[in-house]
Amino acid sequence: MGYAETTTVWGRSPRRPGATAVLALMLGLVLAGSGCDERDAGPVAVPADVAFAIKPGRTTVTAGDTATFSVESQNTLGRDPRVEWSCSNGAKITTSDESRVARVTFKDPGTYMVQAKLYFGNQLVRTDSIAITVRPVP
């Protein structure tokens, strides 16, 4: 009799088999892509020629002084490089120039280690550390 087995309800077009599944798949891909962070992309290939080193302003300071450190790197362009700093005395480290420069104030005499870590995304690529001697105030 030519009767189609689709029904129009309140002006909506008839359902097509599989259209809902395709729409759900497309929505899932959009939502999954919207939360994507380049840092979560997994391991990054690290070339052997990546260089990374701390360059201290000086390695001996007097208690109360602020020491400045910078990092020099090679072959990191285009790899989302990120630097994190730490100090064995737990001192607050202030950074500038996209964390390529760090400043630490040493309050007490002693020997401390300052460490810089180079990351590509979330992957640790290189580390460097340097000993700083802090003399007592004369």
Secondary structure, 3 states (H helix, E strand, C coil): CCCCCCCCCCCCCCCCCCHHHHHHHHHHHHHHHHCCCHHHCCCCCCCCCCEEEEEECCCEEECCCEEEEEEEEECCCCCCEEEEEEECCCCCEEEECCCCEEEEECCCCEEEEEEEEEEECCEEEEEEEEEEEEECCC
